[in-house]
Amino acid sequence: MGEAKDEKALPGISLRQFEQSDVDHFMAWAGNDQVTQFCRWDTFTCREEALKYLKEVVIPHPWFRAICLENRPIGSIYVSPGTEKDRCRGEIGYALSSMYWGRGIATSAVTTAVASIFRDLPNLKRIEGLVFAENKGSQRVLEKAGFTKEGLLRNYFTVKGKTRDIVIYSFLPSELSC
Ligand SMILES: CC(C)(COP(=O)(O)OP(=O)(O)OC[C@H]1O[C@@H](n2cnc3c(N)ncnc32)[C@H](O)[C@@H]1OP(=O)(O)O)[C@@H](O)C(=O)NCCC(=O)NCCS
């Protein structure tokens, strides 16, 4: 599982594995409520908690990458593969520091990630994205990256004190462009 190189990626944007020394960069988005309001995980409140997460979850994870600008992490992207009978599918998640929003970076990262994920995890036959219905920006990212909208899952998750409608998207290996 090497670093992703993609001719379609935006200049200066690349994906690479996290290192423990990325912890302060990681806090820039993972410690920001404006970013995490649309995520199912909670805002990181201290550097130590983030370092533990990098060490115990991110670095050993089967596919978790830093979205980098000139090799400096400005966001994260990962796929969580299913287990047992769900092994054919994985759920993609991503987040970007708010100062970089609106430049096409997440779309570029998702496009690069999807190709890499299918190459690195050959058992995966489907990548899905589950997006809060109110998160229009993330839905647009998946649409621009070529995902298919499959529908609305009503009252699907209770997260952060609220029961949410979820828009579900998917991408299959046969939909990769050469
Ligand atoms: C969602 C997120 C990753 C998008 O990153 P980004 O780099 O700004 O995304 P892009 O620039 O590639 O594309 C964003 C698109 O959404 C559109 N958009 C943004 N906010 C929108 C809104 N409220 N309504 C409609 N469209 C919106 C943008 O105009 C753009 O589309 P366009 O290129 O057609 O103009 C980023 O905002 C983020 O980290 N949000 C918080 C975490 C999160 O939501 N993660 C996903 C959980 S499913």
Ligand as a Chemical Component Dictionary entry (heavy atoms), coordinates in Angstrom:
data_LIG
# 
_chem_comp.id                   LIG 
_chem_comp.type                 NON-POLYMER 
_chem_comp.pdbx_formal_charge   0 
_chem_comp.three_letter_code    LIG 
# 
loop_
_chem_comp_atom.comp_id 
_chem_comp_atom.atom_id 
_chem_comp_atom.alt_atom_id 
_chem_comp_atom.type_symbol 
_chem_comp_atom.charge 
_chem_comp_atom.model_Cartn_x 
_chem_comp_atom.model_Cartn_y 
_chem_comp_atom.model_Cartn_z 
_chem_comp_atom.pdbx_ordinal 
LIG C1  C1  C 0 -17.336 18.206 2.842  1  
LIG C2  C2  C 0 -15.897 18.672 2.639  2  
LIG C3  C3  C 0 -14.965 17.488 2.745  3  
LIG C4  C4  C 0 -15.809 19.286 1.243  4  
LIG O1  O1  O 0 -14.461 19.656 0.980  5  
LIG P1  P1  P 0 -14.092 20.678 -0.198 6  
LIG O2  O2  O 0 -12.657 20.507 -0.523 7  
LIG O3  O3  O 0 -14.593 22.024 0.136  8  
LIG O4  O4  O 0 -14.980 20.080 -1.406 9  
LIG P2  P2  P 0 -14.872 20.468 -2.932 10 
LIG O5  O5  O 0 -14.324 21.858 -3.063 11 
LIG O6  O6  O 0 -14.163 19.366 -3.648 12 
LIG O7  O7  O 0 -16.401 20.421 -3.406 13 
LIG C5  C5  C 0 -17.406 21.009 -2.618 14 
LIG C6  C6  C 0 -18.656 21.204 -3.471 15 
LIG O8  O8  O 0 -19.770 21.341 -2.609 16 
LIG C7  C7  C 0 -20.421 22.562 -2.892 17 
LIG N1  N1  N 0 -21.001 23.018 -1.634 18 
LIG C8  C8  C 0 -20.369 23.355 -0.504 19 
LIG N2  N2  N 0 -21.266 23.710 0.439  20 
LIG C9  C9  C 0 -22.491 23.554 -0.140 21 
LIG C10 C10 C 0 -23.822 23.766 0.320  22 
LIG N3  N3  N 0 -24.091 24.185 1.566  23 
LIG N4  N4  N 0 -24.842 23.509 -0.547 24 
LIG C11 C11 C 0 -24.601 23.069 -1.803 25 
LIG N5  N5  N 0 -23.351 22.850 -2.283 26 
LIG C12 C12 C 0 -22.316 23.101 -1.457 27 
LIG C13 C13 C 0 -19.330 23.453 -3.438 28 
LIG O9  O9  O 0 -19.863 24.544 -4.170 29 
LIG C14 C14 C 0 -18.588 22.445 -4.334 30 
LIG O10 O10 O 0 -19.304 22.159 -5.504 31 
LIG P3  P3  P 0 -18.936 22.861 -6.928 32 
LIG O11 O11 O 0 -17.505 22.501 -7.220 33 
LIG O12 O12 O 0 -19.909 22.274 -7.887 34 
LIG O13 O13 O 0 -19.095 24.346 -6.740 35 
LIG C15 C15 C 0 -15.480 19.744 3.677  36 
LIG O14 O14 O 0 -16.399 20.797 3.636  37 
LIG C16 C16 C 0 -15.418 19.193 5.100  38 
LIG O15 O15 O 0 -14.383 18.735 5.549  39 
LIG N6  N6  N 0 -16.576 19.263 5.795  40 
LIG C17 C17 C 0 -16.656 18.780 7.181  41 
LIG C18 C18 C 0 -16.480 17.264 7.301  42 
LIG C19 C19 C 0 -17.458 16.511 6.440  43 
LIG O16 O16 O 0 -18.568 16.951 6.143  44 
LIG N7  N7  N 0 -17.023 15.308 6.001  45 
LIG C20 C20 C 0 -17.842 14.422 5.204  46 
LIG C21 C21 C 0 -18.700 13.586 6.094  47 
LIG S1  S1  S 0 -19.778 12.544 5.083  48 
# 
loop_
_chem_comp_bond.comp_id 
_chem_comp_bond.atom_id_1 
_chem_comp_bond.atom_id_2 
_chem_comp_bond.value_order 
_chem_comp_bond.pdbx_ordinal 
LIG C1  C2  SING 1  
LIG C2  C3  SING 2  
LIG C2  C4  SING 3  
LIG C2  C15 SING 4  
LIG C4  O1  SING 5  
LIG O1  P1  SING 6  
LIG P1  O2  DOUB 7  
LIG P1  O3  SING 8  
LIG P1  O4  SING 9  
LIG O4  P2  SING 10 
LIG P2  O5  DOUB 11 
LIG P2  O6  SING 12 
LIG P2  O7  SING 13 
LIG O7  C5  SING 14 
LIG C5  C6  SING 15 
LIG C6  O8  SING 16 
LIG C6  C14 SING 17 
LIG O8  C7  SING 18 
LIG C7  N1  SING 19 
LIG C7  C13 SING 20 
LIG N1  C8  SING 21 
LIG N1  C12 SING 22 
LIG C8  N2  DOUB 23 
LIG N2  C9  SING 24 
LIG C9  C10 SING 25 
LIG C9  C12 DOUB 26 
LIG C10 N3  SING 27 
LIG C10 N4  DOUB 28 
LIG N4  C11 SING 29 
LIG C11 N5  DOUB 30 
LIG N5  C12 SING 31 
LIG C13 O9  SING 32 
LIG C13 C14 SING 33 
LIG C14 O10 SING 34 
LIG O10 P3  SING 35 
LIG P3  O11 DOUB 36 
LIG P3  O12 SING 37 
LIG P3  O13 SING 38 
LIG C15 O14 SING 39 
LIG C15 C16 SING 40 
LIG C16 O15 DOUB 41 
LIG C16 N6  SING 42 
LIG N6  C17 SING 43 
LIG C17 C18 SING 44 
LIG C18 C19 SING 45 
LIG C19 O16 DOUB 46 
LIG C19 N7  SING 47 
LIG N7  C20 SING 48 
LIG C20 C21 SING 49 
LIG C21 S1  SING 50 
# 
